[in-house]
Amino acid sequence: MGNKHEPELLASCYDTSLRIAEEHDLKSIAFSNISTGVYGYPKQEAAHVALSVIFRHLQSGFQGEVTVCCFSEGDKHIYENALKEYFQKE
């Protein structure tokens, strides 16, 4: 990762997508592990960015279902571990 505000840009991607979903009253939205493939964003950091934005929208009233699609067992474990951290915060 460089110094080009990558965490903010990644968060904006999730935030914008969720705001559009809300504006159109979508019942569900799915995300892949954005930027973690050829762009090389660190997967664990990307999971935390994604989940922080998703949880913020859910807490502010988003009623839709949010799915995160993982491409490998390793990716799945990263999200499972990150989710545990979010549930422990509450």
PyRosetta script that sets phi, psi and omega in degrees:
from pyrosetta import init, pose_from_sequence

init()
pose = pose_from_sequence("MGNKHEPELLASCYDTSLRIAEEHDLKSIAFSNISTGVYGYPKQEAAHVALSVIFRHLQSGFQGEVTVCCFSEGDKHIYENALKEYFQKE")
pose.set_psi(1, 146.3)
pose.set_omega(1, -179.3)
pose.set_phi(2, -103.4)
pose.set_psi(2, -153.6)
pose.set_omega(2, -179.9)
pose.set_phi(3, -117.4)
pose.set_psi(3, 48.1)
pose.set_omega(3, -177.8)
pose.set_phi(4, -115.6)
pose.set_psi(4, 33.5)
pose.set_omega(4, 176.8)
pose.set_phi(5, 61.8)
pose.set_psi(5, 37.9)
pose.set_omega(5, -176.8)
pose.set_phi(6, -57.1)
pose.set_psi(6, -45.1)
pose.set_omega(6, 179.7)
pose.set_phi(7, -60.5)
pose.set_psi(7, -40.0)
pose.set_omega(7, 179.7)
pose.set_phi(8, -67.2)
pose.set_psi(8, -39.7)
pose.set_omega(8, 179.1)
pose.set_phi(9, -66.6)
pose.set_psi(9, -41.4)
pose.set_omega(9, 178.2)
pose.set_phi(10, -65.5)
pose.set_psi(10, -44.2)
pose.set_omega(10, 177.8)
pose.set_phi(11, -60.2)
pose.set_psi(11, -39.4)
pose.set_omega(11, 179.3)
pose.set_phi(12, -63.0)
pose.set_psi(12, -35.9)
pose.set_omega(12, 178.2)
pose.set_phi(13, -61.1)
pose.set_psi(13, -48.7)
pose.set_omega(13, 178.3)
pose.set_phi(14, -65.7)
pose.set_psi(14, -44.8)
pose.set_omega(14, -178.2)
pose.set_phi(15, -60.8)
pose.set_psi(15, -47.2)
pose.set_omega(15, -179.9)
pose.set_phi(16, -62.1)
pose.set_psi(16, -43.9)
pose.set_omega(16, 179.3)
pose.set_phi(17, -61.5)
pose.set_psi(17, -43.1)
pose.set_omega(17, -179.8)
pose.set_phi(18, -70.0)
pose.set_psi(18, -36.6)
pose.set_omega(18, 176.4)
pose.set_phi(19, -64.3)
pose.set_psi(19, -40.6)
pose.set_omega(19, 177.3)
pose.set_phi(20, -64.2)
pose.set_psi(20, -41.5)
pose.set_omega(20, 177.8)
pose.set_phi(21, -59.9)
pose.set_psi(21, -42.4)
pose.set_omega(21, 178.6)
pose.set_phi(22, -65.1)
pose.set_psi(22, -45.2)
pose.set_omega(22, -178.3)
pose.set_phi(23, -60.7)
pose.set_psi(23, -30.9)
pose.set_omega(23, -178.0)
pose.set_phi(24, -101.4)
pose.set_psi(24, 12.0)
pose.set_omega(24, 178.8)
pose.set_phi(25, 51.9)
pose.set_psi(25, 40.5)
pose.set_omega(25, 178.0)
pose.set_phi(26, -69.9)
pose.set_psi(26, 145.4)
pose.set_omega(26, -178.6)
pose.set_phi(27, -90.2)
pose.set_psi(27, -17.1)
pose.set_omega(27, 178.5)
pose.set_phi(28, -155.5)
pose.set_psi(28, 157.8)
pose.set_omega(28, 176.4)
pose.set_phi(29, -148.8)
pose.set_psi(29, 144.7)
pose.set_omega(29, 178.7)
pose.set_phi(30, -126.2)
pose.set_psi(30, 142.9)
pose.set_omega(30, 178.6)
pose.set_phi(31, -124.6)
pose.set_psi(31, 142.4)
pose.set_omega(31, 168.2)
pose.set_phi(32, -87.5)
pose.set_psi(32, -179.4)
pose.set_omega(32, 176.3)
pose.set_phi(33, -79.2)
pose.set_psi(33, 79.6)
pose.set_omega(33, -171.5)
pose.set_phi(34, -56.2)
pose.set_psi(34, 131.0)
pose.set_omega(34, 174.5)
pose.set_phi(35, 73.0)
pose.set_psi(35, 2.0)
pose.set_omega(35, -176.2)
pose.set_phi(36, -90.5)
pose.set_psi(36, -4.5)
pose.set_omega(36, 179.3)
pose.set_phi(37, -87.7)
pose.set_psi(37, -111.4)
pose.set_omega(37, -176.1)
pose.set_phi(38, -64.3)
pose.set_psi(38, -23.2)
pose.set_omega(38, 179.2)
pose.set_phi(39, -79.9)
pose.set_psi(39, -14.7)
pose.set_omega(39, 170.7)
pose.set_phi(40, 72.5)
pose.set_psi(40, 19.9)
pose.set_omega(40, 177.3)
pose.set_phi(41, -64.2)
pose.set_psi(41, 134.0)
pose.set_omega(41, -179.9)
pose.set_phi(42, -57.4)
pose.set_psi(42, 125.9)
pose.set_omega(42, -171.1)
pose.set_phi(43, -61.4)
pose.set_psi(43, -42.7)
pose.set_omega(43, -178.6)
pose.set_phi(44, -65.1)
pose.set_psi(44, -43.6)
pose.set_omega(44, 178.1)
pose.set_phi(45, -64.7)
pose.set_psi(45, -40.1)
pose.set_omega(45, 179.1)
pose.set_phi(46, -63.3)
pose.set_psi(46, -38.4)
pose.set_omega(46, 178.5)
pose.set_phi(47, -62.5)
pose.set_psi(47, -42.5)
pose.set_omega(47, 179.9)
pose.set_phi(48, -67.5)
pose.set_psi(48, -38.7)
pose.set_omega(48, 176.6)
pose.set_phi(49, -62.3)
pose.set_psi(49, -49.3)
pose.set_omega(49, -178.3)
pose.set_phi(50, -59.5)
pose.set_psi(50, -50.6)
pose.set_omega(50, -175.8)
pose.set_phi(51, -66.6)
pose.set_psi(51, -34.5)
pose.set_omega(51, 179.2)
pose.set_phi(52, -63.5)
pose.set_psi(52, -41.4)
pose.set_omega(52, 179.3)
pose.set_phi(53, -70.8)
pose.set_psi(53, -44.4)
pose.set_omega(53, 180.0)
pose.set_phi(54, -60.2)
pose.set_psi(54, -47.6)
pose.set_omega(54, -179.9)
pose.set_phi(55, -63.2)
pose.set_psi(55, -37.7)
pose.set_omega(55, 178.4)
pose.set_phi(56, -60.6)
pose.set_psi(56, -42.4)
pose.set_omega(56, 179.5)
pose.set_phi(57, -68.3)
pose.set_psi(57, -40.9)
pose.set_omega(57, 179.1)
pose.set_phi(58, -64.5)
pose.set_psi(58, -39.9)
pose.set_omega(58, 179.6)
pose.set_phi(59, -70.4)
pose.set_psi(59, -25.2)
pose.set_omega(59, -179.8)
pose.set_phi(60, -92.3)
pose.set_psi(60, 5.8)
pose.set_omega(60, 170.9)
pose.set_phi(61, 116.4)
pose.set_psi(61, 1.4)
pose.set_omega(61, 177.3)
pose.set_phi(62, -60.7)
pose.set_psi(62, 125.8)
pose.set_omega(62, -174.6)
pose.set_phi(63, -97.2)
pose.set_psi(63, -4.8)
pose.set_omega(63, -176.6)
pose.set_phi(64, -80.5)
pose.set_psi(64, 167.9)
pose.set_omega(64, 175.5)
pose.set_phi(65, -90.5)
pose.set_psi(65, 134.8)
pose.set_omega(65, 179.8)
pose.set_phi(66, -115.0)
pose.set_psi(66, 125.3)
pose.set_omega(66, 178.9)
pose.set_phi(67, -116.2)
pose.set_psi(67, 135.0)
pose.set_omega(67, 172.9)
pose.set_phi(68, -109.5)
pose.set_psi(68, 119.4)
pose.set_omega(68, -179.1)
pose.set_phi(69, -89.6)
pose.set_psi(69, 124.6)
pose.set_omega(69, 179.3)
pose.set_phi(70, -106.8)
pose.set_psi(70, 141.0)
pose.set_omega(70, -175.6)
pose.set_phi(71, -90.6)
pose.set_psi(71, -14.7)
pose.set_omega(71, -178.2)
pose.set_phi(72, -147.8)
pose.set_psi(72, 165.7)
pose.set_omega(72, 175.2)
pose.set_phi(73, -61.2)
pose.set_psi(73, -38.0)
pose.set_omega(73, 178.8)
pose.set_phi(74, -60.9)
pose.set_psi(74, -43.4)
pose.set_omega(74, 177.3)
pose.set_phi(75, -62.9)
pose.set_psi(75, -42.1)
pose.set_omega(75, 179.3)
pose.set_phi(76, -59.0)
pose.set_psi(76, -43.8)
pose.set_omega(76, -179.9)
pose.set_phi(77, -65.2)
pose.set_psi(77, -37.0)
pose.set_omega(77, 177.6)
pose.set_phi(78, -60.1)
pose.set_psi(78, -45.9)
pose.set_omega(78, -179.5)
pose.set_phi(79, -69.6)
pose.set_psi(79, -39.0)
pose.set_omega(79, 177.9)
pose.set_phi(80, -60.5)
pose.set_psi(80, -44.3)
pose.set_omega(80, 178.9)
pose.set_phi(81, -66.9)
pose.set_psi(81, -41.4)
pose.set_omega(81, 178.9)
pose.set_phi(82, -64.8)
pose.set_psi(82, -39.7)
pose.set_omega(82, 178.4)
pose.set_phi(83, -61.7)
pose.set_psi(83, -38.6)
pose.set_omega(83, 178.0)
pose.set_phi(84, -58.6)
pose.set_psi(84, -41.5)
pose.set_omega(84, 179.3)
pose.set_phi(85, -63.1)
pose.set_psi(85, -38.6)
pose.set_omega(85, -179.3)
pose.set_phi(86, -70.0)
pose.set_psi(86, -37.3)
pose.set_omega(86, -180.0)
pose.set_phi(87, -74.2)
pose.set_psi(87, -26.6)
pose.set_omega(87, 176.9)
pose.set_phi(88, -72.8)
pose.set_psi(88, -23.4)
pose.set_omega(88, -180.0)
pose.set_phi(89, -70.7)
pose.set_psi(89, -26.7)
pose.set_omega(89, -173.9)
pose.set_phi(90, -80.4)
pose.dump_pdb("model.pdb")
